[in-house]
Amino acid sequence: MNGSQGTVHPVDAPPLQTERANVPLPWNRMKDLQGMPGTVGGLFLRFSQMLFAVVALSVMATTSDFPSVTAFCYLVAAAGLQSMWSLALAIVDIYALLVGRRLQNYQLVSLFAIGDGVISTLTFAAACASAGITVLIGNDLGACGRNHCTEFETATAMSFLSWFCALPSFLLNYWSLASRR
């Protein structure tokens, strides 16, 4: 009998089902989608928000009679707040891209989601209010000759475009926050 003998290597037994109940399951992380914080798409959205808000702010500020209407003052305030918020988060995105870090911290994403939600709501409300006043001045009163209707319409359109760029940022931050748990 010339045969070799097999070697048996001990194998650890799998843990019992009762022992596994206390071990937390690993969470699947959502992949970085373009538009989320710390991505090139997110940086593009931030710069777009900031650009449209700054244009709306500067066009409205160049008119002499915008302080006489509360909705236009609200538009200037909302556009200024939107531009500062977008600039701050664009700087954070640039930093994250330069150092190669992911912005997936729960507290940071919560701050981004809440801030984007509040700022985008303010921007949308200001754009809607300004659009209503612009329609009132232009169509209902027929007073475009005495007012700056073109500038008001331009600032309102830029404010809506700023909101259109802020909404995906909010939704992606909220989705990232909701997919955590």
N, CA, C and O atoms as a DFTB+ gen file, in Angstrom:
724 C
 N C O
     1  1       0.796      -1.158       0.000
     2  2       0.000       0.000       0.000
     3  2       0.854       1.242       0.000
     4  3       1.371       1.648       1.041
     5  1       1.000       1.824      -1.113
     6  2       1.789       3.036      -1.260
     7  2       0.864       4.227      -1.479
     8  3       0.769       4.694      -2.614
     9  1       0.251       4.693      -0.573
    10  2      -0.624       5.847      -0.703
    11  2      -0.253       6.894       0.332
    12  3       0.282       6.588       1.398
    13  1      -0.534       8.057       0.007
    14  2      -0.263       9.119       0.970
    15  2      -1.473       9.319       1.861
    16  3      -2.616       9.087       1.467
    17  1      -1.197       9.735       3.010
    18  2      -2.278       9.974       3.949
    19  2      -2.723      11.432       3.849
    20  3      -1.897      12.336       3.727
    21  1      -4.001      11.640       3.901
    22  2      -4.538      12.990       3.824
    23  2      -4.341      13.744       5.127
    24  3      -4.348      13.150       6.205
    25  1      -4.172      15.006       5.028
    26  2      -4.008      15.838       6.202
    27  2      -5.302      16.590       6.440
    28  3      -5.917      17.117       5.513
    29  1      -5.692      16.627       7.674
    30  2      -6.916      17.339       8.032
    31  2      -6.529      18.643       8.713
    32  3      -5.782      18.650       9.691
    33  1      -7.056      19.759       8.176
    34  2      -6.800      21.052       8.778
    35  2      -8.051      21.474       9.538
    36  3      -9.159      21.414       9.003
    37  1      -7.875      21.893      10.762
    38  2      -9.075      22.288      11.519
    39  2      -9.663      23.592      10.964
    40  3      -8.933      24.510      10.592
    41  1     -10.965      23.647      10.921
    42  2     -11.697      24.810      10.434
    43  2     -12.595      25.287      11.555
    44  3     -13.269      24.494      12.212
    45  1     -12.595      26.601      11.767
    46  2     -13.478      27.142      12.793
    47  2     -14.924      26.961      12.376
    48  3     -15.290      27.145      11.215
    49  1     -15.714      26.602      13.332
    50  2     -17.139      26.438      13.076
    51  2     -17.776      27.816      12.949
    52  3     -17.390      28.740      13.665
    53  1     -18.745      27.966      12.052
    54  2     -19.413      29.271      11.942
    55  2     -20.153      29.587      13.234
    56  3     -20.621      28.681      13.923
    57  1     -20.258      30.865      13.560
    58  2     -20.948      31.208      14.810
    59  2     -22.419      30.821      14.741
    60  3     -23.035      30.821      13.675
    61  1     -22.946      30.501      15.881
    62  2     -24.354      30.158      15.949
    63  2     -25.199      31.382      15.635
    64  3     -24.750      32.523      15.742
    65  1     -26.417      31.111      15.252
    66  2     -27.310      32.206      14.880
    67  2     -27.550      33.157      16.049
    68  3     -27.740      34.352      15.821
    69  1     -27.550      32.688      17.259
    70  2     -27.780      33.553      18.411
    71  2     -26.604      34.482      18.644
    72  3     -26.790      35.590      19.146
    73  1     -25.396      34.058      18.291
    74  2     -24.225      34.901      18.467
    75  2     -24.184      36.003      17.400
    76  3     -23.673      37.092      17.662
    77  1     -24.705      35.737      16.221
    78  2     -24.680      36.725      15.146
    79  2     -25.723      37.817      15.335
    80  3     -25.646      38.856      14.680
    81  1     -26.664      37.613      16.187
    82  2     -27.738      38.595      16.351
    83  2     -27.223      39.908      16.930
    84  3     -27.807      40.964      16.686
    85  1     -26.133      39.850      17.697
    86  2     -25.597      41.063      18.319
    87  2     -24.602      41.793      17.426
    88  3     -24.196      42.911      17.743
    89  1     -24.209      41.189      16.334
    90  2     -23.229      41.803      15.442
    91  2     -23.973      42.691      14.451
    92  3     -24.848      42.205      13.734
    93  1     -23.645      43.988      14.394
    94  2     -24.350      44.858      13.433
    95  2     -23.946      44.515      12.004
    96  3     -22.787      44.206      11.723
    97  1     -24.908      44.575      11.130
    98  2     -24.639      44.321       9.729
    99  2     -23.970      45.537       9.109
   100  3     -24.287      46.671       9.470
   101  1     -23.055      45.316       8.185
   102  2     -22.429      46.480       7.536
   103  2     -23.439      47.195       6.651
   104  3     -24.247      46.562       5.971
   105  1     -23.383      48.521       6.669
   106  2     -24.292      49.324       5.863
   107  2     -23.695      49.491       4.477
   108  3     -22.493      49.709       4.323
   109  1     -24.532      49.389       3.496
   110  2     -24.090      49.654       2.136
   111  2     -24.141      51.156       1.917
   112  3     -25.180      51.787       2.112
   113  1     -23.032      51.713       1.518
   114  2     -22.971      53.145       1.284
   115  2     -23.408      53.450      -0.135
   116  3     -23.108      52.712      -1.073
   117  1     -24.117      54.544      -0.268
   118  2     -24.538      54.967      -1.584
   119  2     -23.317      55.459      -2.345
   120  3     -22.454      56.131      -1.779
   121  1     -23.248      55.130      -3.598
   122  2     -22.130      55.571      -4.412
   123  2     -22.190      57.079      -4.583
   124  3     -23.258      57.687      -4.510
   125  1     -21.051      57.659      -4.808
   126  2     -21.003      59.099      -5.050
   127  2     -21.583      59.402      -6.423
   128  3     -20.993      59.060      -7.448
   129  1     -22.720      60.032      -6.433
   130  2     -23.330      60.472      -7.676
   131  2     -22.859      61.887      -7.980
   132  3     -22.607      62.674      -7.068
   133  1     -22.744      62.203      -9.254
   134  2     -22.371      63.558      -9.614
   135  2     -23.475      64.503      -9.151
   136  3     -24.653      64.288      -9.436
   137  1     -23.086      65.528      -8.448
   138  2     -24.028      66.479      -7.873
   139  2     -24.019      66.433      -6.363
   140  3     -24.500      67.354      -5.702
   141  1     -23.469      65.354      -5.811
   142  2     -23.359      65.257      -4.352
   143  2     -22.174      66.103      -3.891
   144  3     -21.316      66.448      -4.703
   145  1     -22.112      66.441      -2.607
   146  2     -20.982      67.230      -2.119
   147  2     -19.660      66.497      -2.325
   148  3     -19.573      65.285      -2.127
   149  1     -18.654      67.231      -2.717
   150  2     -17.332      66.673      -2.910
   151  2     -17.111      66.057      -4.274
   152  3     -16.097      65.394      -4.489
   153  1     -18.034      66.257      -5.203
   154  2     -17.873      65.758      -6.568
   155  2     -17.779      66.941      -7.522
   156  3     -18.120      68.071      -7.171
   157  1     -17.316      66.664      -8.716
   158  2     -17.203      67.721      -9.717
   159  2     -18.594      68.240     -10.092
   160  3     -18.777      69.439     -10.302
   161  1     -19.564      67.339     -10.174
   162  2     -20.941      67.760     -10.465
   163  2     -21.510      68.643      -9.366
   164  3     -22.232      69.599      -9.647
   165  1     -21.186      68.324      -8.107
   166  2     -21.629      69.156      -6.989
   167  2     -21.014      70.542      -7.047
   168  3     -21.674      71.543      -6.770
   169  1     -19.738      70.586      -7.411
   170  2     -19.069      71.880      -7.548
   171  2     -19.688      72.690      -8.688
   172  3     -19.851      73.904      -8.564
   173  1     -20.032      72.032      -9.790
   174  2     -20.687      72.720     -10.904
   175  2     -22.039      73.272     -10.473
   176  3     -22.376      74.407     -10.811
   177  1     -22.818      72.488      -9.732
   178  2     -24.112      72.978      -9.245
   179  2     -23.938      74.177      -8.318
   180  3     -24.699      75.141      -8.400
   181  1     -22.942      74.121      -7.438
   182  2     -22.707      75.248      -6.513
   183  2     -22.326      76.514      -7.264
   184  3     -22.823      77.598      -6.959
   185  1     -21.439      76.373      -8.250
   186  2     -21.052      77.558      -9.012
   187  2     -22.223      78.097      -9.834
   188  3     -22.360      79.309      -9.998
   189  1     -23.067      77.201     -10.350
   190  2     -24.240      77.656     -11.101
   191  2     -25.212      78.402     -10.195
   192  3     -25.736      79.452     -10.568
   193  1     -25.452      77.854      -8.999
   194  2     -26.320      78.531      -8.033
   195  2     -25.789      79.919      -7.727
   196  3     -26.525      80.906      -7.744
   197  1     -24.488      79.973      -7.446
   198  2     -23.878      81.237      -7.073
   199  2     -23.923      82.232      -8.235
   200  3     -24.220      83.409      -8.029
   201  1     -23.633      81.771      -9.444
   202  2     -23.632      82.656     -10.605
   203  2     -25.010      83.249     -10.845
   204  3     -25.138      84.461     -11.018
   205  1     -26.042      82.415     -10.857
   206  2     -27.391      82.925     -11.108
   207  2     -27.862      83.840      -9.979
   208  3     -28.537      84.836     -10.235
   209  1     -27.515      83.515      -8.741
   210  2     -27.918      84.370      -7.622
   211  2     -27.209      85.720      -7.670
   212  3     -27.816      86.753      -7.389
   213  1     -25.931      85.712      -8.025
   214  2     -25.181      86.976      -8.115
   215  2     -25.721      87.838      -9.259
   216  3     -25.821      89.057      -9.123
   217  1     -26.067      87.209     -10.383
   218  2     -26.640      87.978     -11.502
   219  2     -27.986      88.572     -11.097
   220  3     -28.265      89.737     -11.382
   221  1     -28.825      87.767     -10.429
   222  2     -30.125      88.291      -9.971
   223  2     -29.936      89.437      -8.989
   224  3     -30.637      90.447      -9.060
   225  1     -28.999      89.279      -8.085
   226  2     -28.726      90.316      -7.090
   227  2     -28.204      91.587      -7.748
   228  3     -28.654      92.684      -7.417
   229  1     -27.275      91.453      -8.659
   230  2     -26.691      92.646      -9.274
   231  2     -27.671      93.341     -10.217
   232  3     -27.694      94.570     -10.275
   233  1     -28.478      92.581     -10.952
   234  2     -29.466      93.211     -11.840
   235  2     -30.504      93.959     -11.021
   236  3     -30.886      95.078     -11.363
   237  1     -30.958      93.342      -9.943
   238  2     -31.971      94.003      -9.112
   239  2     -31.375      95.214      -8.388
   240  3     -32.057      96.223      -8.204
   241  1     -30.127      95.118      -7.982
   242  2     -29.509      96.231      -7.252
   243  2     -29.217      97.426      -8.153
   244  3     -29.076      98.549      -7.667
   245  1     -29.126      97.196      -9.459
   246  2     -28.860      98.326     -10.361
   247  2     -30.103      99.154     -10.648
   248  3     -29.997     100.270     -11.157
   249  1     -31.270      98.630     -10.331
   250  2     -32.488      99.427     -10.524
   251  2     -32.671     100.354      -9.332
   252  3     -32.311     100.025      -8.202
   253  1     -33.231     101.500      -9.608
   254  2     -33.367     102.494      -8.536
   255  2     -34.643     102.328      -7.725
   256  3     -34.723     102.804      -6.592
   257  1     -35.645     101.656      -8.293
   258  2     -36.920     101.601      -7.584
   259  2     -37.260     100.229      -6.999
   260  3     -38.421      99.989      -6.668
   261  1     -36.288      99.319      -6.860
   262  2     -36.618      98.034      -6.263
   263  2     -36.935      98.131      -4.769
   264  3     -37.721      97.315      -4.287
   265  1     -36.369      99.082      -3.998
   266  2     -36.724      99.111      -2.570
   267  2     -38.175      99.483      -2.287
   268  3     -38.645      99.310      -1.162
   269  1     -38.885      99.986      -3.278
   270  2     -40.279     100.371      -3.045
   271  2     -41.225      99.170      -3.004
   272  3     -42.377      99.308      -2.591
   273  1     -40.753      97.996      -3.426
   274  2     -41.586      96.786      -3.444
   275  2     -40.952      95.749      -2.519
   276  3     -39.776      95.411      -2.661
   277  1     -41.735      95.257      -1.584
   278  2     -41.221      94.319      -0.584
   279  2     -40.755      93.017      -1.220
   280  3     -39.749      92.452      -0.790
   281  1     -41.460      92.529      -2.232
   282  2     -41.073      91.269      -2.877
   283  2     -39.701      91.385      -3.534
   284  3     -38.934      90.422      -3.536
   285  1     -39.389      92.541      -4.085
   286  2     -38.087      92.727      -4.702
   287  2     -36.985      92.820      -3.646
   288  3     -35.873      92.336      -3.856
   289  1     -37.299      93.439      -2.519
   290  2     -36.332      93.460      -1.411
   291  2     -36.071      92.042      -0.902
   292  3     -34.943      91.689      -0.559
   293  1     -37.133      91.236      -0.860
   294  2     -37.008      89.835      -0.444
   295  2     -36.162      89.056      -1.442
   296  3     -35.376      88.192      -1.052
   297  1     -36.320      89.360      -2.734
   298  2     -35.511      88.711      -3.761
   299  2     -34.039      89.049      -3.595
   300  3     -33.180      88.177      -3.724
   301  1     -33.745      90.305      -3.309
   302  2     -32.353      90.718      -3.100
   303  2     -31.764      90.006      -1.884
   304  3     -30.626      89.538      -1.929
   305  1     -32.535      89.922      -0.797
   306  2     -32.048      89.244       0.407
   307  2     -31.834      87.754       0.157
   308  3     -30.815      87.193       0.561
   309  1     -32.794      87.116      -0.510
   310  2     -32.674      85.681      -0.781
   311  2     -31.526      85.388      -1.743
   312  3     -30.804      84.408      -1.565
   313  1     -31.355      86.225      -2.755
   314  2     -30.258      86.023      -3.708
   315  2     -28.907      86.242      -3.036
   316  3     -27.947      85.529      -3.325
   317  1     -28.830      87.220      -2.144
   318  2     -27.584      87.420      -1.405
   319  2     -27.264      86.243      -0.503
   320  3     -26.115      85.806      -0.433
   321  1     -28.267      85.728       0.185
   322  2     -28.070      84.565       1.050
   323  2     -27.706      83.330       0.232
   324  3     -26.836      82.556       0.631
   325  1     -28.367      83.140      -0.910
   326  2     -28.068      82.005      -1.783
   327  2     -26.641      82.078      -2.302
   328  3     -25.949      81.061      -2.355
   329  1     -26.197      83.258      -2.681
   330  2     -24.842      83.383      -3.222
   331  2     -23.791      83.132      -2.148
   332  3     -22.771      82.502      -2.426
   333  1     -24.017      83.609      -0.932
   334  2     -23.045      83.359       0.141
   335  2     -23.011      81.881       0.530
   336  3     -21.936      81.321       0.742
   337  1     -24.189      81.242       0.626
   338  2     -24.254      79.820       0.972
   339  2     -23.570      78.972      -0.109
   340  3     -22.816      78.049       0.200
   341  1     -23.840      79.295      -1.368
   342  2     -23.247      78.529      -2.466
   343  2     -21.746      78.726      -2.537
   344  3     -21.009      77.786      -2.835
   345  1     -21.289      79.933      -2.268
   346  2     -19.847      80.182      -2.261
   347  2     -19.165      79.398      -1.148
   348  3     -18.107      78.808      -1.363
   349  1     -19.760      79.388       0.032
   350  2     -19.163      78.645       1.154
   351  2     -19.092      77.150       0.847
   352  3     -18.078      76.509       1.121
   353  1     -20.151      76.598       0.287
   354  2     -20.138      75.168      -0.007
   355  2     -19.285      74.845      -1.227
   356  3     -18.763      73.735      -1.331
   357  1     -19.133      75.783      -2.144
   358  2     -18.213      75.574      -3.262
   359  2     -16.775      75.507      -2.758
   360  3     -15.978      74.716      -3.263
   361  1     -16.442      76.323      -1.777
   362  2     -15.102      76.265      -1.191
   363  2     -14.878      74.921      -0.512
   364  3     -13.793      74.348      -0.616
   365  1     -15.896      74.411       0.184
   366  2     -15.783      73.097       0.820
   367  2     -15.630      72.007      -0.241
   368  3     -14.838      71.081      -0.064
   369  1     -16.378      72.107      -1.339
   370  2     -16.253      71.128      -2.420
   371  2     -14.872      71.174      -3.063
   372  3     -14.285      70.132      -3.355
   373  1     -14.355      72.370      -3.282
   374  2     -13.013      72.504      -3.858
   375  2     -11.979      71.867      -2.937
   376  3     -11.088      71.155      -3.401
   377  1     -12.093      72.116      -1.646
   378  2     -11.164      71.519      -0.684
   379  2     -11.255      69.996      -0.721
   380  3     -10.233      69.310      -0.720
   381  1     -12.480      69.468      -0.755
   382  2     -12.655      68.011      -0.774
   383  2     -12.082      67.404      -2.049
   384  3     -11.496      66.322      -2.012
   385  1     -12.246      68.090      -3.170
   386  2     -11.686      67.578      -4.420
   387  2     -10.166      67.649      -4.440
   388  3      -9.509      66.752      -4.968
   389  1      -9.601      68.713      -3.868
   390  2      -8.146      68.854      -3.863
   391  2      -7.455      67.821      -2.973
   392  3      -6.399      67.300      -3.331
   393  1      -8.041      67.525      -1.826
   394  2      -7.411      66.563      -0.920
   395  2      -7.911      65.143      -1.153
   396  3      -7.409      64.206      -0.532
   397  1      -8.896      64.968      -2.040
   398  2      -9.382      63.648      -2.378
   399  2     -10.212      62.990      -1.289
   400  3     -10.149      61.774      -1.113
   401  1     -10.978      63.765      -0.566
   402  2     -11.810      63.226       0.510
   403  2     -13.257      63.185       0.076
   404  3     -13.705      63.984      -0.747
   405  1     -13.975      62.241       0.646
   406  2     -15.410      62.147       0.417
   407  2     -16.129      62.914       1.511
   408  3     -15.747      62.845       2.679
   409  1     -17.140      63.623       1.144
   410  2     -17.930      64.361       2.123
   411  2     -19.155      63.531       2.485
   412  3     -20.267      63.825       2.047
   413  1     -18.946      62.502       3.279
   414  2     -20.037      61.620       3.662
   415  2     -20.223      61.566       5.168
   416  3     -20.850      60.637       5.677
   417  1     -19.696      62.537       5.885
   418  2     -19.899      62.620       7.325
   419  2     -21.373      62.921       7.589
   420  3     -21.956      63.788       6.938
   421  1     -21.977      62.211       8.541
   422  2     -23.410      62.340       8.797
   423  2     -23.782      63.762       9.205
   424  3     -24.766      64.308       8.707
   425  1     -23.012      64.363      10.098
   426  2     -23.324      65.715      10.548
   427  2     -23.136      66.731       9.417
   428  3     -23.919      67.672       9.289
   429  1     -22.115      66.540       8.612
   430  2     -21.847      67.457       7.507
   431  2     -22.942      67.375       6.444
   432  3     -23.406      68.397       5.940
   433  1     -23.347      66.159       6.113
   434  2     -24.408      65.981       5.125
   435  2     -25.733      66.506       5.676
   436  3     -26.542      67.052       4.926
   437  1     -25.961      66.345       6.982
   438  2     -27.174      66.902       7.597
   439  2     -27.188      68.417       7.477
   440  3     -28.213      69.005       7.133
   441  1     -26.056      69.051       7.761
   442  2     -25.957      70.509       7.634
   443  2     -26.199      70.947       6.197
   444  3     -26.924      71.913       5.958
   445  1     -25.597      70.243       5.230
   446  2     -25.792      70.579       3.821
   447  2     -27.253      70.421       3.422
   448  3     -27.805      71.281       2.736
   449  1     -27.883      69.332       3.844
   450  2     -29.273      69.068       3.454
   451  2     -30.219      70.108       4.059
   452  3     -31.094      70.623       3.363
   453  1     -30.055      70.415       5.326
   454  2     -30.925      71.405       5.968
   455  2     -30.694      72.788       5.365
   456  3     -31.645      73.506       5.057
   457  1     -29.434      73.151       5.201
   458  2     -29.115      74.456       4.616
   459  2     -29.628      74.592       3.197
   460  3     -30.205      75.618       2.839
   461  1     -29.420      73.556       2.381
   462  2     -29.918      73.602       1.002
   463  2     -31.436      73.663       0.965
   464  3     -32.011      74.362       0.130
   465  1     -32.087      72.940       1.862
   466  2     -33.556      72.965       1.899
   467  2     -34.089      74.338       2.256
   468  3     -35.016      74.832       1.615
   469  1     -33.513      74.957       3.272
   470  2     -33.980      76.279       3.703
   471  2     -33.675      77.332       2.641
   472  3     -34.541      78.133       2.288
   473  1     -32.452      77.329       2.138
   474  2     -32.051      78.348       1.158
   475  2     -32.834      78.187      -0.147
   476  3     -33.258      79.180      -0.738
   477  1     -33.027      76.950      -0.599
   478  2     -33.770      76.778      -1.855
   479  2     -35.239      77.158      -1.685
   480  3     -35.857      77.665      -2.621
   481  1     -35.800      76.920      -0.506
   482  2     -37.184      77.343      -0.265
   483  2     -37.294      78.862      -0.264
   484  3     -38.230      79.418      -0.837
   485  1     -36.339      79.534       0.378
   486  2     -36.343      81.001       0.384
   487  2     -36.183      81.565      -1.029
   488  3     -36.866      82.515      -1.409
   489  1     -35.279      80.970      -1.796
   490  2     -35.050      81.448      -3.154
   491  2     -36.289      81.244      -4.026
   492  3     -36.654      82.125      -4.804
   493  1     -36.935      80.083      -3.896
   494  2     -38.137      79.817      -4.679
   495  2     -39.266      80.768      -4.292
   496  3     -39.968      81.282      -5.163
   497  1     -39.445      81.005      -2.997
   498  2     -40.497      81.918      -2.547
   499  2     -40.236      83.339      -3.037
   500  3     -41.168      84.029      -3.448
   501  1     -38.990      83.780      -3.000
   502  2     -38.654      85.125      -3.479
   503  2     -38.868      85.236      -4.983
   504  3     -39.356      86.256      -5.470
   505  1     -38.505      84.190      -5.717
   506  2     -38.695      84.227      -7.169
   507  2     -40.181      84.249      -7.517
   508  3     -40.592      84.965      -8.430
   509  1     -40.989      83.473      -6.799
   510  2     -42.436      83.461      -7.059
   511  2     -43.072      84.809      -6.723
   512  3     -43.904      85.315      -7.477
   513  1     -42.680      85.385      -5.593
   514  2     -43.227      86.689      -5.215
   515  2     -42.836      87.762      -6.224
   516  3     -43.657      88.597      -6.603
   517  1     -41.579      87.735      -6.655
   518  2     -41.126      88.728      -7.640
   519  2     -41.801      88.518      -8.986
   520  3     -42.105      89.486      -9.684
   521  1     -42.036      87.270      -9.356
   522  2     -42.731      87.006     -10.616
   523  2     -44.158      87.537     -10.561
   524  3     -44.661      88.080     -11.544
   525  1     -44.805      87.381      -9.421
   526  2     -46.157      87.915      -9.280
   527  2     -46.198      89.425      -9.409
   528  3     -47.073      89.971     -10.080
   529  1     -45.258      90.099      -8.773
   530  2     -45.213      91.568      -8.860
   531  2     -44.842      92.015     -10.269
   532  3     -45.367      93.012     -10.763
   533  1     -43.939      91.282     -10.918
   534  2     -43.542      91.640     -12.283
   535  2     -44.723      91.500     -13.236
   536  3     -44.921      92.352     -14.103
   537  1     -45.510      90.438     -13.088
   538  2     -46.702      90.273     -13.919
   539  2     -47.717      91.375     -13.617
   540  3     -48.360      91.898     -14.527
   541  1     -47.858      91.725     -12.340
   542  2     -48.774      92.798     -11.971
   543  2     -48.369      94.115     -12.616
   544  3     -49.208      94.817     -13.178
   545  1     -47.095      94.449     -12.538
   546  2     -46.624      95.714     -13.107
   547  2     -46.740      95.707     -14.630
   548  3     -47.218      96.672     -15.225
   549  1     -46.299      94.610     -15.261
   550  2     -46.249      94.574     -16.717
   551  2     -47.589      94.356     -17.374
   552  3     -47.965      95.117     -18.266
   553  1     -48.320      93.342     -16.961
   554  2     -49.552      92.979     -17.669
   555  2     -50.788      93.665     -17.108
   556  3     -51.620      94.162     -17.867
   557  1     -50.914      93.696     -15.807
   558  2     -52.148      94.198     -15.213
   559  2     -52.195      95.719     -15.130
   560  3     -53.214      96.333     -15.444
   561  1     -51.092      96.321     -14.706
   562  2     -51.085      97.778     -14.584
   563  2     -50.611      98.470     -15.853
   564  3     -50.915      99.643     -16.068
   565  1     -49.880      97.769     -16.684
   566  2     -49.356      98.369     -17.910
   567  2     -48.399      99.505     -17.631
   568  3     -48.368     100.488     -18.370
   569  1     -47.617      99.382     -16.569
   570  2     -46.731     100.466     -16.152
   571  2     -45.265     100.147     -16.408
   572  3     -44.394     100.579     -15.653
   573  1     -44.988      99.397     -17.464
   574  2     -43.584      99.076     -17.758
   575  2     -42.806     100.291     -18.235
   576  3     -41.583     100.331     -18.099
   577  1     -43.483     101.266     -18.784
   578  2     -42.803     102.468     -19.251
   579  2     -42.203     103.261     -18.105
   580  3     -41.175     103.915     -18.276
   581  1     -42.832     103.212     -16.936
   582  2     -42.338     103.963     -15.787
   583  2     -41.438     103.111     -14.881
   584  3     -40.753     103.650     -14.012
   585  1     -41.435     101.807     -15.075
   586  2     -40.661     100.897     -14.225
   587  2     -39.614     100.161     -15.055
   588  3     -39.556     100.294     -16.278
   589  1     -38.807      99.401     -14.374
   590  2     -37.733      98.628     -15.013
   591  2     -38.195      97.181     -15.189
   592  3     -37.648      96.273     -14.564
   593  1     -39.189      96.971     -16.029
   594  2     -39.765      95.631     -16.179
   595  2     -38.743      94.610     -16.691
   596  3     -38.711      93.474     -16.219
   597  1     -37.928      95.006     -17.634
   598  2     -36.940      94.082     -18.192
   599  2     -35.956      93.632     -17.122
   600  3     -35.615      92.452     -17.042
   601  1     -35.502      94.567     -16.304
   602  2     -34.570      94.208     -15.235
   603  2     -35.251      93.326     -14.189
   604  3     -34.648      92.374     -13.695
   605  1     -36.495      93.636     -13.851
   606  2     -37.225      92.825     -12.878
   607  2     -37.437      91.410     -13.404
   608  3     -37.285      90.440     -12.661
   609  1     -37.785      91.289     -14.676
   610  2     -37.982      89.975     -15.274
   611  2     -36.678      89.189     -15.338
   612  3     -36.666      87.982     -15.099
   613  1     -35.591      89.865     -15.658
   614  2     -34.291      89.205     -15.718
   615  2     -33.872      88.702     -14.344
   616  3     -33.423      87.564     -14.210
   617  1     -34.016      89.540     -13.327
   618  2     -33.646      89.135     -11.974
   619  2     -34.521      87.990     -11.475
   620  3     -34.037      87.088     -10.792
   621  1     -35.799      88.024     -11.812
   622  2     -36.698      86.946     -11.421
   623  2     -36.323      85.642     -12.123
   624  3     -36.316      84.580     -11.500
   625  1     -36.014      85.720     -13.408
   626  2     -35.608      84.518     -14.149
   627  2     -34.304      83.944     -13.596
   628  3     -34.168      82.727     -13.466
   629  1     -33.352      84.808     -13.271
   630  2     -32.094      84.333     -12.701
   631  2     -32.306      83.690     -11.328
   632  3     -31.618      82.737     -10.964
   633  1     -33.251      84.215     -10.588
   634  2     -33.562      83.630      -9.283
   635  2     -34.189      82.245      -9.443
   636  3     -33.885      81.332      -8.676
   637  1     -35.057      82.089     -10.432
   638  2     -35.621      80.763     -10.705
   639  2     -34.538      79.792     -11.160
   640  3     -34.543      78.629     -10.757
   641  1     -33.611      80.254     -11.993
   642  2     -32.517      79.382     -12.432
   643  2     -31.622      78.990     -11.263
   644  3     -31.138      77.861     -11.203
   645  1     -31.404      79.907     -10.344
   646  2     -30.636      79.584      -9.145
   647  2     -31.344      78.508      -8.331
   648  3     -30.711      77.600      -7.794
   649  1     -32.668      78.624      -8.248
   650  2     -33.432      77.607      -7.525
   651  2     -33.369      76.261      -8.243
   652  3     -33.245      75.219      -7.600
   653  1     -33.455      76.279      -9.591
   654  2     -33.365      75.031     -10.348
   655  2     -32.027      74.334     -10.130
   656  3     -31.959      73.107     -10.198
   657  1     -30.976      75.080      -9.874
   658  2     -29.669      74.478      -9.582
   659  2     -29.551      74.075      -8.112
   660  3     -28.791      73.162      -7.789
   661  1     -30.278      74.729      -7.228
   662  2     -30.212      74.400      -5.804
   663  2     -31.041      73.171      -5.463
   664  3     -30.713      72.443      -4.526
   665  1     -32.096      72.937      -6.203
   666  2     -32.970      71.800      -5.902
   667  2     -32.272      70.453      -6.043
   668  3     -32.436      69.617      -5.154
   669  1     -31.497      70.180      -7.110
   670  2     -30.793      68.895      -7.161
   671  2     -29.791      68.724      -6.021
   672  3     -29.610      67.617      -5.514
   673  1     -29.144      69.809      -5.620
   674  2     -28.211      69.717      -4.490
   675  2     -28.935      69.283      -3.229
   676  3     -28.459      68.415      -2.498
   677  1     -30.093      69.891      -2.976
   678  2     -30.873      69.511      -1.809
   679  2     -31.335      68.058      -1.892
   680  3     -31.203      67.307      -0.926
   681  1     -31.869      67.667      -3.032
   682  2     -32.394      66.305      -3.170
   683  2     -31.297      65.257      -3.033
   684  3     -31.514      64.224      -2.399
   685  1     -30.130      65.500      -3.611
   686  2     -29.039      64.533      -3.498
   687  2     -28.493      64.472      -2.072
   688  3     -28.148      63.392      -1.592
   689  1     -28.410      65.610      -1.393
   690  2     -27.972      65.594       0.000
   691  2     -28.986      64.880       0.883
   692  3     -28.615      64.116       1.775
   693  1     -30.255      65.129       0.633
   694  2     -31.298      64.477       1.417
   695  2     -31.321      62.974       1.144
   696  3     -31.520      62.181       2.065
   697  1     -31.121      62.581      -0.101
   698  2     -31.083      61.169      -0.458
   699  2     -29.893      60.498       0.206
   700  3     -30.014      59.389       0.728
   701  1     -28.750      61.161       0.189
   702  2     -27.565      60.607       0.848
   703  2     -27.792      60.462       2.341
   704  3     -27.354      59.485       2.949
   705  1     -28.468      61.423       2.928
   706  2     -28.765      61.379       4.356
   707  2     -29.768      60.268       4.668
   708  3     -29.626      59.564       5.668
   709  1     -30.768      60.115       3.823
   710  2     -31.802      59.098       4.060
   711  2     -31.287      57.689       3.811
   712  3     -31.808      56.745       4.404
   713  1     -30.302      57.513       2.972
   714  2     -29.798      56.178       2.668
   715  2     -28.788      55.690       3.711
   716  3     -28.260      54.585       3.584
   717  1     -28.524      56.472       4.705
   718  2     -27.563      56.074       5.740
   719  2     -28.074      54.937       6.591
   720  3     -27.328      54.002       6.882
   721  1     -29.318      54.993       6.993
   722  2     -29.817      54.016       7.971
   723  2     -30.975      53.252       7.434
   724  3     -31.518      52.389       8.123
